[in-house]
Amino acid sequence: MHVLSVVFALALVLGCVSPVGPVQTNTSVANASSCKMVITNQPYNATLCENVSDMQQVCNTVVLNYTMSNISVANLCIQKNLCSETGASGTAGNCVAYECSEGLTTCAVNITNLDAQNTAVWSVAATFKTDDTTFSETPINQSIAPLQTSTFKFQRTYDMDLRQQMMSCNVSLAAPPAVQQCGYITTLKEVCQQVPSTQEVQTQVCS
């Protein structure tokens, strides 16, 4: 009895009091999945851009150089059935200035186109005036070739009544002589469009 007590106490000290039994093992195994990468072609709209030459017409309005010189104004006396085209400031035969029943005023200008390459149209107007009357003439349009000269002439016959007053005449340009000079310039512009296409796509497939 004393011997058994010693053995039991020794067993407690050495930690050998745990009962020995059968070992339990986990035999449950998870089923593993099988996956792989699959490449497929999928449609999509691709944006395709390219540089394209673009030609455009560019025009500028150019006013031509010119010279304009006045031709002296002529005032003429016209007396019915007696004389005609007699200088109003003088006499000719039996016709004197204060006997004029009608007057004729003429004025003119010479215009020279100084441009050596371009032909243009000159529009010239005239205005006849007395102290209380103004007459605006319809403009005269003439085409003038390079380095050429043209004459623009205006006349007006009018009733002088008892005032014995001749008309004055003023000539001026109704519009400047202008031509259109055109040329072409080339520029590059980007043009884009949608084009149907396909692309490779990787997809994971598991079984």
Secondary structure, DSSP 8 states (H G I E B T S, - for coil): -HHHHHHHHHHHHTT--S----------------EEEEEEEEEEEEEEEEEEEEEEEEEEEEE--EEEEEEEEEEEEEETTTEEEEETTS-BTTB-GGG-SEEEEEEEEEEEE--SS--EEEEEEEEEE-SS-EEE---EEEEE-TT-EEEEEEEEEEE-TTT----EEEEEEEE--EEEEEEEEEEEEEEEEEEEEEEEEEEEEE-
